[in-house]
């Protein structure tokens, strides 16, 4: 039973960590998307593209889409 208890504990710890990261991303994205369009440069575009690629990979994994489709 110890193995199942440890599995459950680590699963819940991961869930809490994911939720905390998602909360931070939601809060920060609100600030990022209010950037003054006149001050945005190609560096901002590159940063946003990198974030988009990583979020898409996670979304594909969770929803079994893209390279993770069955």
Backbone bond lengths (Angstrom), bond angles and torsions (degrees), N, CA, C in turn:
res aa  C-N    CA-C-N  psi(-1)  N-CA   C-N-CA  omega(-1)  CA-C   N-CA-C  phi
1 X - - - 1.459 - - 1.527 111.52 -
2 X 1.308 117.32 -27.54 1.461 121.15 178.69 1.515 111.04 -57.30
3 X 1.311 117.85 -39.88 1.451 121.09 -179.09 1.529 110.98 -61.63
4 X 1.328 116.88 -44.09 1.467 120.49 179.27 1.531 110.27 -67.04
5 X 1.308 117.39 -39.53 1.459 120.72 178.79 1.527 110.49 -63.00
6 X 1.312 117.14 -42.04 1.468 121.07 179.00 1.520 110.44 -66.88
7 X 1.333 116.65 -41.23 1.459 121.24 178.28 1.527 110.47 -59.15
8 X 1.316 116.40 -47.70 1.462 121.55 179.97 1.522 111.00 -62.47
9 X 1.322 116.55 -43.79 1.462 121.21 179.75 1.527 110.79 -59.90
10 X 1.319 117.41 -47.59 1.462 120.56 -178.37 1.530 112.06 -68.76
11 X 1.322 116.28 -35.91 1.462 120.58 176.19 1.524 110.24 -60.43
12 X 1.329 116.88 -48.21 1.463 121.24 -179.80 1.517 111.70 -65.51
13 X 1.324 118.04 -36.45 1.465 121.08 176.07 1.527 110.59 -62.30
14 X 1.325 116.35 -41.71 1.465 120.11 177.68 1.523 111.17 -64.87
15 X 1.312 116.65 -41.59 1.466 120.31 178.54 1.529 110.59 -60.20
16 X 1.321 116.86 -44.04 1.472 120.35 179.28 1.535 110.73 -64.11
17 X 1.317 116.50 -41.45 1.465 120.11 179.32 1.527 110.99 -63.89
18 X 1.330 116.90 -42.15 1.468 121.05 178.05 1.514 110.44 -63.04
19 X 1.316 117.25 -45.84 1.465 121.20 179.21 1.526 111.26 -59.98
20 X 1.322 117.26 -41.50 1.468 120.90 179.28 1.530 110.79 -64.23
21 X 1.335 116.59 -42.32 1.470 119.67 179.03 1.524 111.12 -66.06
22 X 1.341 116.38 -41.08 1.467 119.72 179.73 1.535 110.59 -64.33
23 X 1.317 116.76 -38.67 1.462 120.26 178.10 1.530 110.55 -62.56
24 X 1.326 116.19 -44.29 1.470 120.05 178.22 1.528 110.78 -61.79
25 X 1.331 116.79 -43.48 1.463 120.38 179.57 1.527 111.25 -62.95
26 X 1.342 116.82 -42.68 1.471 119.76 178.21 1.524 110.67 -61.40
27 X 1.310 116.82 -45.48 1.464 120.54 -179.41 1.520 111.57 -64.27
28 X 1.328 117.33 -43.30 1.451 120.67 -178.21 1.522 111.61 -72.12
29 X 1.331 117.67 -34.30 1.464 119.42 -179.29 1.525 110.03 -63.99
30 X 1.309 117.72 -32.47 1.463 120.07 177.24 1.522 110.01 -60.63
31 X 1.329 117.26 -37.15 1.463 120.53 178.01 1.528 111.37 -74.83
32 X 1.341 116.93 -41.53 1.462 120.12 -178.29 1.524 111.99 -62.08
33 X 1.314 117.00 -38.59 1.451 120.34 -175.03 1.525 112.79 -79.74
34 X 1.318 116.92 -1.65 1.455 119.40 176.01 1.518 111.91 -101.76
35 X 1.341 116.09 9.44 1.463 119.19 176.70 1.522 109.89 -55.34
36 X 1.297 115.27 143.44 1.459 120.88 176.71 1.522 108.60 -66.97
37 X 1.343 118.26 119.92 1.473 120.40 -178.37 1.523 113.39 -55.41
38 X 1.322 117.73 -25.45 1.467 120.51 -179.47 1.521 112.60 -76.07
39 X 1.345 117.41 -14.23 1.469 120.10 -179.06 1.524 112.69 -107.28
40 X 1.328 117.68 -2.99 1.466 121.00 179.93 1.524 109.54 -71.56
41 X 1.346 116.10 135.09 1.470 120.31 178.10 1.522 108.87 -128.18
42 X 1.344 116.44 178.80 1.462 120.93 -174.51 1.520 112.24 -63.16
43 X 1.302 118.61 -25.41 1.464 120.69 175.03 1.519 111.14 -62.36
44 X 1.338 116.09 -40.77 1.467 120.60 176.80 1.529 110.06 -62.42
45 X 1.332 115.74 -42.07 1.466 120.13 179.76 1.532 109.68 -61.07
46 X 1.314 117.43 -46.11 1.465 120.93 179.01 1.518 112.20 -60.37
47 X 1.325 116.62 -43.24 1.466 120.49 177.84 1.526 110.86 -60.39
48 X 1.326 116.11 -46.44 1.468 120.34 -178.59 1.523 110.74 -64.17
49 X 1.332 118.08 -39.19 1.472 120.94 179.00 1.524 110.66 -63.55
50 X 1.323 117.18 -42.73 1.465 120.42 178.66 1.524 110.90 -61.87
51 X 1.317 116.64 -43.19 1.463 120.83 177.82 1.529 109.67 -62.83
52 X 1.322 116.32 -45.24 1.466 120.78 -179.78 1.532 111.17 -58.22
53 X 1.324 117.91 -44.36 1.462 122.02 -179.14 1.526 110.89 -62.10
54 X 1.317 116.69 -43.72 1.462 120.09 -178.43 1.529 111.40 -69.77
55 X 1.320 117.47 -39.96 1.464 120.38 178.36 1.530 109.97 -66.02
56 X 1.348 116.70 -39.78 1.468 120.05 178.13 1.519 110.42 -62.57
57 X 1.334 117.88 -41.97 1.464 119.76 179.10 1.526 110.64 -60.87
58 X 1.324 117.07 -43.70 1.463 120.43 178.49 1.525 111.15 -64.64
59 X 1.319 116.26 -42.42 1.462 120.49 178.46 1.527 110.84 -61.96
60 X 1.327 116.57 -43.90 1.465 120.56 177.87 1.527 110.99 -61.00
61 X 1.319 117.47 -41.35 1.458 121.52 178.95 1.526 110.86 -62.34
62 X 1.326 116.05 -49.50 1.466 120.78 -177.26 1.525 111.79 -64.69
63 X 1.335 116.69 -42.03 1.463 120.51 -175.22 1.534 113.18 -98.44
64 X 1.333 116.33 8.58 1.471 123.04 178.97 1.527 111.27 51.38
65 X 1.321 114.33 54.85 1.458 121.91 178.08 1.528 108.57 -120.63
66 X 1.337 116.50 175.30 1.458 120.25 178.12 1.514 110.85 57.66
67 X 1.333 116.88 -133.50 1.462 120.52 -177.67 1.520 113.03 -67.20
68 X 1.330 117.36 -13.95 1.452 121.43 -179.43 1.531 113.01 -97.87
69 X 1.336 116.67 3.40 1.467 120.65 -179.28 1.524 110.26 -65.38
70 X 1.293 115.22 144.55 1.470 120.35 179.14 1.508 110.67 -82.12
